[in-house]
Amino acid sequence: MTVTLEEEEEVGDLFNTRERSDYRGSSGEPQQHHDADEAEKSLSRSELLKKHQQRLTGKKSYCKSTSVLKIHQRVLTGEKAHHCFDCGKSYSRADALKVHLRIHTGEKPFGCDQCGKSFTESCSLKSHQRTHTGEKPYVCDQCGKSFTQPDSLIVHQRIHTGEKPYSCYQCGKSFTTSSHLIVHQRTHTGEKPYGCDECGKKFTASNSLIVHQRIHTGEKPYSCSQCGKSFTQPDSLIVHQRIHTGEKPYSCYQCGKSCTTSSHLIVHQRTHTGEKAFSCDQCGKSFGTSSHLIVHRRTHTGEKSYCCGQCGKSFGQSGHLTVHQRRHTGEKPYSCGQCGKSFGQSGHLTVHQRTHTGEKPYSCGQCGKSFSTSGYLTVHQRTHTGGQTL
């Protein structure tokens, strides 16, 4: 263990004092205030030894005053002597209670000089001001992504480490943040604390309510830079942009087919497993998705709730209405990346692209001949059946 020169001097002083004391005590000369002197020296030696030991062990004496000592002792004992009389919450420090009380009083003494927004704590103001300055001082050492707050960096780093420290005690599912766990636990309790003022519909998360309210306001804040189409959610915009880029990041491990969304992949995989978990209670027909069941039920009810504002034609599905409306507008949002030809439906673009790739995914079970569309295969099969549909 390394001992500094300063520590050596202190220890030396300690033993030198002891030597001087021993010498004076053995001289036989009468000493005035001998007991007081010895007590003072004993205290001095004790303090020096205590400081020396703290340096060797790395321990520090934090409690330098009575008030700080009391606060420190509360940390050790768990005592919280400062209570909020409004909600009953307790704190170990008076200043922490003072900050908490601002929740009840609405006091926000820290104001931003640029936009006027106010905050209950100075640290919250400091973090907010970074939205104006663009400062992001907290950087991930793995990917280089920067953040305005240290908490955001900690949560982000869990992407790299895979750490999910918050676990549900009912089902064992784990999460990267405590807020995600709280929202998840509401699936067990059924709690939906966020209600819409207009229609009364309730939600487990505040952001779900915000997205829902855009149905009433018509707000679509997320716009595509290529075609201008707007969306209520950023996730919907990301999925939409894959139409332009052709990106299909979700692949089936059985057949290699790629999909634009994870939900589409899940639906596709049911074609391999044969799973049809959604059944019609009227005719017993089963479907791989709940949306297909909803559409099917309209064949029993005759419901066509999606109506064209221009010609009055009604449809059982919103997608069919969207495709129909393009006949009036002339919109063709799906373009071929090779020749530039545009189409009103994504399915038509998919079929067209096969003229470039030569792909013919539909094969005749009798003669093995292949076709680019299922319709062409159906026509061909009639040559084997004598004109009758299989």
Buried (B, 14 or more C-beta within 10 A) or exposed (E): EEEEEEBEEBBEEBEEBEEEBEEBEEEEEEEEEEEEEBEEBEEEBEEBEEBBEEBEEEEEEEEEEEEEEEBEEBEEEEEBEBEBEEEEBBBBBEEBBEBBBBEEEEEBEBEBEEEEBBBBEEEBBBBBBBEEEEEBEBEBEEEEBBBBBEEBBBBBBBEEEEEBEBEBEEEEBBBBBEEBBBBBBBEEEEEBEBEBEEEEBBBBBEEBBBBBBBEEEEEBEBEBEEBEBBBBBEEBBBBBBBBBEEEBEBEBEEEEBBBBBEEBBBBBBBEEEEEBEBEBEEEEBBBBBEBBBBBBBBEEEEEBEBEBEEEEBEBBBEEBBBBBBBEEEEBBBBBBEEEEBEBBBEEBBBBBBBEEEEEBEBEBEEEEBEBBBEEBBEEBBEEEEEEEEE
